[in-house]
């Protein structure tokens, strides 16, 4: 029990210690001054903040002082409090500026150029006076303050930046982002703790490219910030092939409703899905009021000036506008700031004396007369997201000045080498120290580059809408390059997917863009034709293929052609091979049968030993047809057509010799018996050798004139990616002469025998020759028109097929009738049955009854 009680007491004590620690206030809080805008010190720093808002009409201004800023801007007041907080915290740190108190004077700008000049002139007055000296040398001039923090926007810097730059007094802005201030010749003393709009534009362009959005509109506020941002965005977008369909400006100093409606009409007409809004918060609010009225939806890209502004985020119906992607300066929370303001307001609340605000008090003496009534109920104004992020920029600016003073005064942890009470310290000296300062704040290392810009970038956020508020979810960050987690984005679209914003859909592979109108993003997609290709998607036209290469439709490269041929495994090849085997088997059978009956009257009449030569030549032709199958080569192509023509010549010349014998018997009967033996002997040999010699000459001429396959392929005009390759059949005259010579032999034999009389009671040899040669002639004559109408592959197949058919025709018509007689009627194989052709006795026509 005692042990349990001891544990409980221990826990209670620990809770008490932790609780007291969490609620403990820094000791320096008790020294907080209730003066919000001024604090004395050994060195003064000026501050320019939009503490109030304009309440008068600038168009009715007659006198310089006809300006009224009587409505408190909680945002600007919060930033002025951030400067006061930063100063008090710095003064509480004994090791930063030991022995030196940093004071400040904050003034209202009302965000108006006409208002900001008065406090600037006040800050430039000579130290401890209210006089601005005119002198020839300002090197030793000591103004009232050593540096100025501000202003809050880009509209005011051109008005005061050159004047302050003349004195080389550091002007450290916490909100002016226009890139024109990076020009150190024009604004030599300007620096800032927020990134330049140039980087913001780079970030926005990279965001658009991440999602493939190249058809957008850009809307800016009609001021320095919006106009410069819009110009920079349009220029960079054009460089990155992003088309700006429409640009519009929201009026700042006049009624914006009519102009905003015209902008929205143009956005609708342009049919864009993404709108970049480069605007200050007030014009942005006016813009989205009209967007909500029209119930327009899309993707809205927010610039830093309004990305986290409650005036826009709290508009009724803002959750209906679609998806908002926003850029905000990278910041860190100031843990003590809210606690500090609560303590300050508590102290002010205890000091309040009921009185009417004195409107006669100069803004230079009290920028906010109504601020005397601030209480703890007003603490919430510094707790908004927008204020918290901007407050860090003010905090950073003040600390940079303090650290630069630390370096300039030669300070260490205990004392400073220079004392501003006795030693002269000038703004231009501080500027050099500020340019080289390096500060670590809340885990961020901060320094300025040579243009006075900070060393960090942006957070990328998305607005996610709850029932009553907007939640800013970080989805990425940017510093020189964009890093974004697309999975963290909730798209407020009908299908929940990434919306499209393009004028034309991307072209497919091998398509070139043809621009329509004035925008490069609007185009037709044109297919690259055969023989052309698209080397890169950025090319504006298709390129022709180099010599010896070709491409198909919509190609991205050209290739050397692929050649096909009649492969052995093709169905056509198999069919031709089977046909050839059939012819060869027939020839072998006929040859075997004739060999068995060699010396008989039938074999002698058919040609005797010459029939063997005839069968061998026909077999040779069948075998030579394999040269048409498989991959061609130079040697194969040299032999292919000559062999296909020569072998039939041998067979046809044998038939021709027999036809001449029949002519001799039938047309010259009185001399046939004497000359028949000569014709069958030396005469047949001379005819065969003569015919074969002529054909050999034609084949040799063809082989000599025909190009090799290599030469033929090299000479081809490549207009194909894949084609059939056959041996070149050139020249056609020589090819025709070779085939024509064979047809002529067959035709002569036909003409010699078709009118011959049939010997009564004997074998009709003339009939066999007539039918066989007629079939040969008919096939090859028909081959001519068929051949000319076919493609290369079918030409080779047709030639092989016709060769096999013509061979089979000769075998079937000339040999098969004789084989039938040998097999079926061997008793007719006698001298009497073949007497006319054996002895040269002419046939006697049958007597008429």
C-alpha positions in Angstrom: 0.0 0.0 0.0 2.8 2.4 1.0 4.5 1.6 -2.3 1.3 2.4 -4.3 0.9 5.7 -2.5 4.5 6.6 -3.2 4.0 6.0 -6.9 0.8 8.1 -6.9 2.5 11.0 -5.2 5.4 10.8 -7.6 3.0 11.0 -10.6 1.3 14.0 -9.1 4.5 15.8 -8.5 5.7 15.1 -12.1 2.3 16.3 -13.5 2.6 19.5 -11.4 6.1 20.1 -12.7 5.2 19.5 -16.3 2.0 21.6 -16.0 3.9 24.5 -14.5 6.5 24.2 -17.2 4.0 24.3 -20.0 2.3 27.4 -18.7 5.4 29.2 -17.6 6.1 32.6 -19.4 9.5 33.8 -20.3 10.8 36.3 -17.7 11.1 39.1 -20.2 7.3 39.1 -20.7 7.0 41.2 -17.5 8.9 44.0 -19.2 6.5 44.3 -22.2 5.7 47.8 -23.1 2.1 48.7 -23.9 3.2 51.0 -26.7 2.5 49.0 -29.8 4.3 51.0 -32.4 7.3 52.7 -30.8 10.1 51.7 -28.4 13.2 53.7 -27.6 16.6 52.2 -28.0 20.3 52.9 -28.8 19.6 52.0 -32.4 16.2 52.4 -34.1 14.7 50.3 -36.8 11.8 51.5 -38.8 8.7 49.4 -39.7 6.1 49.9 -42.5 2.9 47.9 -42.1 -0.6 48.1 -43.5 -2.2 48.7 -40.1 -5.3 50.4 -41.5 -7.3 50.1 -44.7 -8.3 52.9 -47.1 -11.8 54.3 -46.4 -11.8 57.4 -48.7 -12.2 57.7 -52.5 -8.9 58.4 -54.2 -10.8 59.8 -57.2 -12.1 62.7 -55.0 -8.7 63.6 -53.6 -7.9 67.3 -54.0 -5.4 68.1 -51.3 -2.4 65.9 -50.4 -4.0 65.0 -47.0 -7.4 64.1 -48.5 -6.8 60.5 -47.5 -8.6 58.5 -44.8 -7.5 55.1 -43.4 -10.0 54.5 -40.6 -10.6 50.8 -40.7 -8.2 48.6 -38.9 -6.5 45.8 -40.9 -6.1 42.9 -38.4 -3.5 41.4 -40.8 -1.3 44.5 -40.9 -1.7 45.1 -37.2 -0.7 41.5 -36.5 2.5 42.0 -38.5 3.3 45.2 -36.6 2.9 43.2 -33.4 5.2 40.5 -34.8 7.9 43.2 -35.2 7.4 44.4 -31.6 7.6 40.7 -30.4 10.8 40.2 -32.4 12.4 43.4 -30.9 11.5 42.5 -27.4 12.8 38.9 -27.8 16.1 40.2 -29.3 16.5 42.7 -26.4 16.0 39.9 -23.9 19.0 37.9 -25.4 22.1 39.3 -23.7 24.5 37.6 -26.1 23.1 39.0 -29.4 23.6 42.7 -28.8 25.1 42.9 -25.3 24.7 46.3 -23.7 22.7 47.6 -26.6 19.0 48.1 -26.8 17.3 47.9 -30.2 14.3 50.2 -30.6 11.7 50.6 -33.3 9.2 52.9 -34.8 6.3 51.4 -36.8 4.1 53.3 -39.2 1.0 52.7 -41.2 1.2 52.5 -45.0 -2.5 51.9 -45.6 -1.2 50.0 -48.7 -1.2 53.3 -50.5 1.7 55.0 -52.2 0.3 58.4 -51.2 0.3 57.4 -47.6 3.7 55.6 -47.3 5.7 58.6 -48.3 5.0 60.5 -45.0 6.4 57.8 -42.7 9.4 57.2 -45.0 10.3 60.8 -45.0 9.9 60.7 -41.2 12.3 57.7 -40.9 14.8 59.5 -43.1 15.0 62.6 -40.9 18.2 63.4 -39.2 18.8 61.5 -35.9 17.0 62.9 -32.9 15.3 65.6 -35.1 12.4 65.9 -37.4 14.4 67.6 -40.1 15.6 66.1 -43.4 18.9 67.7 -44.2 19.8 68.7 -47.8 23.6 68.3 -48.2 26.1 67.5 -50.8 27.5 64.4 -49.1 25.3 61.9 -47.3 28.1 59.5 -46.3 28.2 60.8 -42.8 24.4 61.4 -42.6 22.8 59.6 -39.7 19.0 59.2 -40.3 16.5 58.5 -37.6 16.6 54.7 -38.2 19.4 52.4 -39.4 17.1 50.1 -41.4 13.5 49.8 -42.4 11.4 46.6 -42.2 8.8 46.5 -45.0 6.7 47.3 -47.0 4.2 44.5 -47.2 3.6 44.5 -51.0 5.2 45.2 -54.3 3.0 48.3 -55.1 4.9 50.5 -52.6 8.5 49.6 -53.3 8.9 51.5 -56.6 7.6 54.6 -54.7 10.1 54.5 -51.8 12.7 52.0 -52.9 14.8 54.3 -55.0 14.6 57.1 -52.4 15.8 54.8 -49.6 18.3 53.3 -52.0 19.9 56.7 -52.4 20.8 56.6 -48.7 21.9 52.9 -49.0 19.6 52.2 -46.1 18.6 48.5 -45.9 15.0 48.1 -46.9 14.1 44.5 -45.8 10.6 43.6 -47.1 8.6 40.8 -45.7 6.0 40.7 -48.5 7.2 42.5 -51.7 7.8 39.7 -54.2 8.1 41.4 -57.6 11.3 40.3 -59.4 12.0 43.8 -60.6 13.4 44.6 -57.2 16.2 42.1 -57.8 17.9 44.8 -60.0 20.5 46.1 -57.6 21.3 49.1 -59.9 17.8 50.4 -59.5 17.1 49.1 -55.9 20.6 48.8 -54.4 19.5 48.5 -50.7 16.3 46.4 -51.2 16.3 42.9 -49.6 13.5 40.6 -48.7 12.7 37.5 -46.6 10.2 36.1 -49.1 11.1 34.5 -52.5 11.0 36.5 -55.7 8.0 36.1 -58.0 10.4 34.8 -60.6 10.8 31.7 -58.5 7.1 31.6 -57.9 6.5 31.7 -61.6 9.0 28.9 -62.1 7.2 26.9 -59.5 3.8 27.5 -61.1 5.1 26.5 -64.5 6.6 23.3 -63.2 3.3 22.5 -61.4 1.4 22.9 -64.7 3.9 20.7 -66.5 3.6 18.0 -63.8 0.0 17.5 -64.7 0.2 18.1 -68.4 -1.8 21.4 -68.3 -0.8 23.5 -71.3 -3.9 25.5 -72.0 -4.5 28.0 -69.1 -5.7 31.5 -68.3 -3.9 33.9 -66.0 -5.6 36.6 -64.0 -3.7 39.3 -62.1 -4.5 42.3 -59.9 -4.1 45.6 -61.7 -1.0 46.6 -59.6 2.7 46.2 -59.6 2.5 42.7 -58.1 -0.2 41.3 -60.4 1.0 42.9 -63.7 4.7 41.8 -63.3 3.7 38.4 -62.1 1.4 38.0 -65.1 4.0 39.2 -67.5 6.7 36.8 -66.1 4.3 33.9 -66.1 3.2 34.4 -69.7 6.8 34.7 -70.9 8.1 31.6 -69.1 5.0 29.6 -70.0 5.6 30.3 -73.6 9.2 29.1 -73.3 7.9 25.8 -71.8 5.2 25.3 -74.5 2.3 26.2 -72.2 -0.2 28.4 -73.9 -1.9 31.3 -72.2 -5.4 31.3 -73.7 -6.4 34.6 -71.9 -4.9 37.2 -69.7 -7.0 39.6 -67.5 -6.5 42.2 -64.8 -8.7 42.8 -61.8 -9.2 46.5 -61.1 -7.7 47.6 -57.7 -8.8 51.2 -57.5 -12.2 51.1 -59.1 -15.3 48.9 -59.1 -14.2 45.5 -60.3 -17.5 43.8 -60.9 -17.9 44.6 -64.6 -14.3 43.8 -65.4 -14.4 40.5 -63.4 -17.5 39.4 -65.3 -15.8 40.1 -68.6 -12.7 38.1 -67.4 -15.0 35.2 -66.5 -16.7 35.4 -69.9 -13.4 35.2 -71.7 -12.3 32.3 -69.5 -15.4 30.3 -70.3 -15.0 31.1 -74.0 -11.4 29.9 -73.9 -12.6 26.5 -72.4 -9.6 26.3 -70.0 -9.7 24.1 -67.0 -6.9 25.8 -65.1 -6.6 29.5 -64.1 -3.6 31.0 -62.5 -4.6 33.9 -60.2 -1.6 36.3 -59.5 -3.3 38.8 -57.3 -3.4 40.6 -54.0 -5.9 39.3 -51.5 -8.6 42.0 -51.9 -8.8 41.8 -55.7 -8.7 38.0 -55.4 -11.7 38.2 -53.0 -13.6 40.3 -55.5 -12.8 37.9 -58.3 -14.0 34.8 -56.4 -17.2 36.4 -55.3 -18.2 36.5 -59.0 -16.8 33.0 -59.6 -19.1 31.7 -56.8 -22.1 33.5 -58.2 -21.6 31.9 -61.5 -21.1 28.4 -60.0 -17.8 28.0 -62.0 -15.5 25.2 -61.2 -12.0 24.4 -62.2 -8.4 24.3 -60.9 -7.3 27.6 -59.4 -3.6 28.1 -58.8 -3.1 30.7 -56.0 -0.1 33.0 -55.7 1.4 33.6 -52.3 -0.4 37.0 -51.8 -3.8 35.4 -51.3 -3.0 31.7 -50.9 -3.8 31.6 -47.2 -5.9 34.7 -46.9 -9.0 34.3 -44.7 -10.8 37.0 -46.7 -10.9 34.6 -49.6 -11.0 31.3 -47.8 -14.1 32.3 -45.7 -16.3 33.4 -48.6 -19.7 31.7 -48.5 -19.7 29.0 -51.2 -16.0 28.9 -51.7 -16.1 25.1 -51.4 -17.9 25.0 -54.7 -15.2 26.5 -56.9 -13.3 23.2 -57.4 -9.6 22.6 -56.6 -7.3 25.2 -55.3 -3.5 24.6 -55.4 -1.6 27.3 -53.5 2.0 28.4 -53.0 3.1 29.8 -49.7 6.4 30.9 -48.4 8.2 28.2 -46.4 7.9 29.3 -42.7 8.1 28.0 -39.2 5.6 28.6 -36.3 6.5 31.2 -33.7 5.6 29.3 -30.5 5.7 32.4 -28.2 4.0 34.9 -30.5 0.4 34.1 -29.6 1.3 33.9 -25.9 3.2 37.2 -26.2 0.2 39.0 -27.8 -2.1 37.6 -25.1 0.2 39.0 -22.4 0.4 42.3 -24.2 -3.4 42.6 -24.6 -3.9 41.7 -21.0 -1.6 44.5 -20.0 -3.3 46.9 -22.3 -6.7 45.9 -21.1 -5.7 46.8 -17.5 -4.5 50.2 -18.6 -7.4 51.3 -20.7 -9.1 54.6 -19.9 -12.5 55.1 -21.6 -12.2 57.9 -24.0 -13.2 58.8 -27.6 -10.6 58.2 -30.3 -8.8 61.4 -31.1 -9.0 61.7 -34.9 -6.8 64.8 -34.8 -3.7 62.8 -33.7 -1.2 62.5 -36.6 -0.7 59.0 -37.9 3.0 59.6 -37.4 2.4 59.9 -33.7 -0.1 57.0 -33.4 -0.9 54.9 -36.5 -3.9 53.3 -34.8 -5.9 55.3 -32.3 -8.5 52.6 -32.1 -5.9 50.0 -31.0 -6.1 51.3 -27.4 -9.2 49.1 -27.0 -7.6 45.8 -27.9 -8.2 43.0 -25.4 -7.8 39.3 -25.0 -10.8 38.8 -27.2 -8.7 40.1 -30.1 -5.9 37.6 -29.7 -7.5 35.3 -32.3 -6.4 37.7 -35.0 -2.8 36.5 -34.8 -3.7 32.9 -34.8 -4.8 32.7 -38.4 -2.6 30.7 -40.8 -1.9 33.6 -43.1 -0.7 35.8 -40.2 1.4 33.0 -38.7 3.2 32.5 -41.9 3.7 36.2 -42.7 4.8 36.8 -39.1 7.7 34.5 -39.6 8.9 36.7 -42.5 8.8 39.8 -40.3 10.5 37.9 -37.5 13.3 36.8 -40.0 13.7 40.3 -41.3 14.2 41.8 -37.8 16.6 39.0 -36.8 18.7 39.5 -39.9 19.1 43.2 -39.1 20.0 42.3 -35.5 22.6 39.7 -36.5 24.0 42.1 -39.1 24.4 44.7 -36.3 26.0 42.0 -34.2 28.7 41.6 -36.9 29.0 45.3 -37.7 29.5 46.4 -34.1 32.0 43.6 -33.5 29.9 42.0 -30.8 30.6 38.8 -28.9 28.6 37.1 -26.1 29.5 39.8 -23.5 30.2 43.1 -25.2 30.4 45.0 -28.5 33.5 46.7 -29.9 31.5 49.7 -31.1 28.9 51.6 -29.1 26.3 53.4 -31.1 26.0 55.9 -28.2 29.5 57.1 -28.9 30.5 55.7 -32.3 28.9 56.6 -35.6 27.2 53.7 -37.3 25.7 54.3 -40.7 23.0 52.5 -42.7 25.3 51.9 -45.7 27.7 50.1 -43.3 24.9 47.9 -42.1 23.9 47.1 -45.7 27.3 45.4 -46.3 27.0 43.4 -43.2 23.4 42.4 -44.0 24.4 41.2 -47.5 26.7 38.6 -45.8 24.6 37.6 -42.8 23.7 34.0 -42.1 21.1 33.3 -39.5 19.6 30.0 -38.1 16.0 30.5 -37.2 13.7 27.6 -36.1 15.8 25.1 -37.9 16.1 27.1 -41.1 19.4 28.6 -42.3 18.7 32.0 -43.8 21.0 34.1 -46.0 20.6 36.5 -48.8 21.9 36.0 -52.4 23.7 38.7 -54.4 20.2 40.0 -55.5 18.9 40.3 -51.9 16.6 37.2 -52.2 16.3 34.6 -49.5 17.7 31.1 -49.7 14.5 29.1 -49.4 11.3 28.6 -51.5 7.7 27.6 -51.1 5.4 25.1 -49.6 2.8 23.8 -52.1 -0.6 23.4 -50.5 -4.1 22.3 -51.4 -7.3 23.8 -50.1 -9.4 21.0 -48.6 -12.9 22.2 -47.6 -14.7 21.1 -44.5 -18.2 22.2 -43.5 -17.2 25.7 -42.3 -13.4 26.1 -42.8 -10.6 25.6 -45.3 -7.8 23.2 -44.3 -4.4 23.9 -45.9 -2.7 20.6 -46.6 0.9 20.6 -47.7 1.4 18.4 -50.8 4.9 19.4 -51.8 7.6 22.1 -51.7 9.7 24.1 -54.1 13.2 25.3 -54.0 14.7 25.7 -57.5 12.8 22.5 -58.4 9.3 21.3 -57.6 8.7 18.2 -55.5 5.1 17.1 -55.2 3.2 14.1 -53.8 0.3 13.6 -56.2 -1.2 10.9 -54.0 -1.9 13.5 -51.3 -4.1 15.6 -53.7 -7.9 15.3 -53.5 -9.3 16.5 -56.8 -12.6 18.2 -56.4 -14.0 16.9 -59.7 -16.9 14.7 -60.6 -14.8 11.6 -61.1 -12.1 12.5 -58.5 -9.4 12.3 -61.2 -6.9 14.8 -62.4 -8.7 17.3 -64.7 -7.5 18.0 -68.2 -6.7 21.5 -69.5 -5.4 21.2 -73.0 -6.5 22.9 -76.3 -5.7 19.7 -78.2 -5.0 16.1 -77.2 -1.4 15.0 -77.4 -0.5 13.5 -80.7 0.2 9.8 -81.0 3.4 8.2 -82.0 4.6 9.2 -85.4 2.2 12.2 -85.6 3.4 15.8 -86.2 1.6 18.8 -85.0 0.1 21.3 -87.4 -0.7 24.5 -85.4 -4.2 26.0 -85.7 -4.6 29.7 -85.1 -2.2 31.7 -82.9 -1.5 29.2 -80.1 1.0 26.5 -80.4 -1.0 24.3 -78.1 -3.9 24.2 -80.5 -3.1 21.8 -83.4 -4.2 19.0 -85.6 -2.3 15.7 -85.5 -1.0 14.7 -89.0 0.3 11.2 -89.6 3.8 10.8 -90.9 3.4 9.1 -94.3 5.3 6.1 -95.5 8.9 6.9 -96.2 9.0 9.7 -93.5 9.4 9.6 -89.8 9.2 11.8 -86.7 12.6 12.0 -85.1 11.4 14.0 -82.0 8.0 15.0 -80.6 9.2 18.6 -80.8 9.8 18.4 -84.6 7.4 20.5 -86.7 7.5 18.3 -89.7 8.2 14.7 -90.7 11.6 13.9 -92.1 12.3 11.8 -95.2 14.1 8.5 -94.7 17.7 8.3 -95.9 18.6 6.4 -99.0 18.3 2.7 -98.6 15.8 2.9 -95.7 12.0 3.1 -95.4 9.3 3.5 -92.8 5.7 2.6 -92.4 2.8 5.0 -91.6 3.4 7.0 -88.3 7.0 5.8 -87.8 9.5 7.3 -85.4 12.5 5.9 -87.3 13.5 4.4 -90.6 14.8 0.8 -91.0 16.6 -1.1 -93.6 14.2 -3.4 -95.5 13.6 -7.0 -94.7 13.5 -9.4 -97.6 11.4 -12.5 -97.7 11.5 -15.4 -100.1 9.7 -18.7 -100.9 10.7 -20.6 -97.8 10.8 -24.4 -97.9 8.2 -24.6 -95.1 5.6 -22.6 -97.0 2.4 -24.3 -98.1 3.2 -23.2 -101.7 6.7 -24.7 -101.5 5.4 -28.0 -100.1 2.8 -28.2 -102.9 5.4 -27.5 -105.6 7.8 -30.1 -104.1 5.0 -32.7 -104.0 4.2 -31.9 -107.6 7.9 -32.2 -108.6 8.1 -35.5 -106.8 5.0 -36.7 -108.7 6.6 -35.8 -112.1 9.9 -37.4 -111.1 8.2 -40.6 -110.0 6.3 -40.6 -113.4 9.6 -40.1 -115.2 11.3 -42.9 -113.3 8.4 -45.3 -113.9 8.4 -44.4 -117.6 12.2 -44.8 -117.8 12.1 -48.1 -116.0 9.4 -49.5 -118.2 11.1 -48.3 -121.4 14.4 -49.8 -120.2 12.7 -53.1 -119.6 11.4 -53.0 -123.2 14.5 -51.6 -124.8 15.0 -52.8 -128.4 11.3 -53.4 -128.9 9.5 -51.8 -131.9 7.6 -49.3 -129.6 10.7 -48.0 -127.9 12.6 -47.8 -131.2 9.7 -45.8 -132.7 9.5 -43.5 -129.7 13.1 -42.5 -130.2 15.1 -45.4 -128.9 18.1 -44.2 -126.8 17.0 -40.6 -127.3 13.9 -41.3 -125.1 16.4 -41.8 -122.2 18.0 -38.4 -123.0 14.5 -36.9 -123.1 13.5 -38.4 -119.7 16.8 -37.3 -118.1 16.3 -33.7 -119.4 12.8 -33.6 -118.0 14.0 -34.9 -114.7 16.8 -32.4 -114.7 14.3 -29.6 -115.2 12.2 -30.8 -112.3 15.3 -30.9 -110.1 16.5 -27.5 -111.2 13.2 -26.0 -110.0 14.4 -26.2 -106.4 16.6 -23.2 -107.3 13.4 -21.1 -107.1 12.8 -22.2 -103.5 14.7 -21.0 -100.4 16.9 -17.9 -100.0 18.3 -16.7 -103.3 22.0 -15.9 -103.9 24.2 -14.7 -106.6 25.1 -18.2 -107.9 21.6 -19.5 -107.6 20.3 -16.5 -109.6 22.9 -17.0 -112.3 21.7 -20.7 -112.9 18.0 -20.4 -112.1 16.4 -19.2 -115.4 19.1 -20.7 -117.8 18.6 -24.2 -116.4 14.8 -23.8 -116.4 15.0 -23.0 -120.2 17.8 -25.4 -121.3 16.5 -28.7 -120.0 13.2 -28.5 -121.8 15.1 -27.6 -125.0 16.8 -31.1 -124.9 13.4 -32.8 -124.6 11.8 -30.7 -127.2 14.7 -31.1 -129.6 14.3 -34.9 -129.3 10.6 -34.6 -130.1 11.5 -32.3 -133.0 13.8 -35.0 -134.5 10.9 -37.6 -134.3 8.5 -35.0 -135.8 11.0 -34.5 -138.7 11.0 -38.2 -139.3 7.2 -38.2 -139.5 7.3 -35.3 -142.0 9.8 -37.2 -144.1 7.6 -40.3 -144.2 4.4 -38.5 -144.9 5.6 -35.6 -147.1 8.4 -37.4 -149.0 7.4 -41.0 -149.2 9.5 -41.8 -152.2 12.7 -40.8 -150.4 11.7 -41.7 -146.9 13.0 -45.3 -146.9 16.4 -44.2 -148.2 16.8 -41.1 -145.9 15.1 -42.3 -142.8 18.2 -44.0 -141.4 20.3 -40.8 -141.9 17.6 -38.7 -140.2 17.5 -41.1 -137.2 21.2 -41.2 -136.9 23.4 -38.3 -137.6 20.5 -36.0 -138.5 18.9 -36.4 -135.1 22.2 -35.7 -133.4 22.7 -32.6 -135.5 19.2 -31.3 -134.7 19.6 -31.9 -131.0 23.0 -30.4 -130.8 22.0 -27.5 -133.0 18.9 -26.7 -130.9 20.8 -27.1 -127.6 23.6 -25.0 -129.0 21.2 -22.1 -129.9 19.6 -22.3 -126.5 22.9 -22.5 -124.7 23.9 -19.3 -126.6 20.7 -17.6 -125.5 21.2 -18.7 -121.9 24.8 -17.5 -121.9 23.7 -14.1 -123.3 21.1 -13.9 -120.5 23.5 -14.8 -117.8 26.0 -12.2 -119.2 23.5 -9.4 -119.4 21.5 -10.1 -116.2 22.7 -8.3 -113.0 23.8 -10.3 -110.0 21.5 -10.4 -107.0 23.8 -8.1 -105.1 23.8 -5.5 -107.9 20.0 -5.8 -108.3 19.3 -5.2 -104.6 21.7 -2.3 -104.5 19.9 -0.7 -107.5 16.4 -1.1 -106.0 14.6 2.1 -104.9 13.6 1.2 -101.3 10.0 2.1 -100.9 9.1 -0.7 -98.5 9.9 -2.1 -95.1 9.3 -5.7 -96.0 9.1 -7.2 -99.5 9.6 -10.4 -101.4 13.0 -10.9 -103.0 13.3 -13.0 -106.1 16.1 -13.4 -108.5 16.2 -10.5 -111.1 14.6 -11.6 -114.4 16.5 -9.1 -116.5 16.7 -8.3 -119.3 13.2 -9.4 -120.2 14.1 -9.7 -123.9 16.7 -12.4 -123.2 14.3 -14.1 -120.8 11.6 -14.0 -123.5 13.9 -15.4 -126.2 14.9 -18.4 -124.0 11.3 -19.4 -123.3 10.2 -18.4 -126.8 12.8 -20.7 -128.4 11.3 -23.7 -126.5 7.8 -22.7 -127.5 9.0 -22.4 -131.1 10.4 -26.0 -131.0 7.1 -27.2 -129.7 5.2 -25.3 -132.3 7.3 -26.6 -135.2 6.8 -30.2 -133.9 3.1 -29.5 -133.6 2.9 -28.2 -137.1 4.9 -31.1 -138.5 2.5 -33.7 -137.0 -1.0 -32.4 -136.6 -1.9 -33.0 -140.3 -0.1 -36.4 -140.5 -2.3 -39.3 -141.6 -2.9 -42.1 -139.1 -1.4 -45.4 -140.4 -4.3 -47.9 -140.7 -4.0 -50.6 -138.1 -0.8 -49.1 -136.7 0.2 -47.0 -133.8 -0.4 -43.3 -134.3 2.9 -41.7 -133.2 2.0 -38.3 -134.7 -1.0 -38.0 -132.3 1.3 -38.2 -129.2 3.6 -35.5 -130.5 0.7 -33.3 -131.6 -1.1 -33.4 -128.2 2.1 -33.1 -126.1 3.5 -30.1 -128.0 0.1 -28.5 -128.2 -0.3 -28.7 -124.5 3.2 -27.3 -124.0 2.5 -24.3 -126.3 -0.9 -23.6 -124.8 0.5 -23.6 -121.2 3.4 -21.2 -122.0 1.3 -18.9 -124.1 -1.2 -18.6 -121.3 1.7 -18.1 -118.9 2.6 -14.7 -120.5 -0.5 -12.7 -119.4 -0.7 -14.5 -116.1 2.9 -13.8 -115.3 2.8 -10.1 -116.1 -0.2 -9.5 -113.7 1.3 -11.2 -110.7 3.5 -9.9 -107.9 7.1 -11.1 -107.5 6.3 -13.9 -105.1 3.4 -15.3 -107.2 5.6 -14.9 -110.4 8.1 -17.4 -109.0 5.4 -19.8 -107.9 3.6 -19.5 -111.2 6.8 -20.2 -113.2 7.6 -23.3 -111.1 4.0 -24.5 -111.4 3.8 -24.0 -115.2 7.2 -25.7 -115.6 5.9 -28.7 -113.7 2.6 -28.8 -115.6 4.3 -28.5 -119.0 6.7 -31.3 -118.0 3.8 -33.4 -116.9 2.0 -32.6 -120.1 4.9 -33.9 -122.2 5.2 -37.0 -120.1 1.4 -37.7 -120.0 0.8 -37.0 -123.7 3.9 -38.5 -125.2 4.9 -41.4 -122.9 1.7 -42.5 -121.1 -0.1 -43.9 -124.3 3.0 -45.9 -125.1 3.2 -47.2 -121.5 -0.4 -48.2 -121.7 0.3 -50.2 -124.7 3.3 -51.9 -123.1 1.4 -52.7 -119.9 -2.2 -53.4 -121.3 -1.5 -54.6 -124.9 2.0 -56.0 -125.1 0.8 -58.1 -128.0 0.7 -55.0 -130.2 4.4 -54.3 -129.6 5.3 -55.8 -132.9 7.0 -54.7 -136.1 3.8 -54.8 -138.1 2.1 -52.4 -135.6 4.9 -49.9 -136.1 6.0 -50.7 -139.7 5.3 -47.3 -141.1 7.7 -45.6 -138.7 10.2 -48.4 -138.6 10.6 -48.9 -142.3 9.5 -45.5 -143.7 6.5 -47.0 -145.5 4.0 -44.2 -145.9 0.5 -44.8 -144.6 -2.2 -45.7 -147.0 -5.5 -43.9 -146.6 -8.4 -46.1 -146.1 -10.5 -47.0 -149.2 -13.9 -45.6 -149.6 -16.6 -48.2 -149.6 
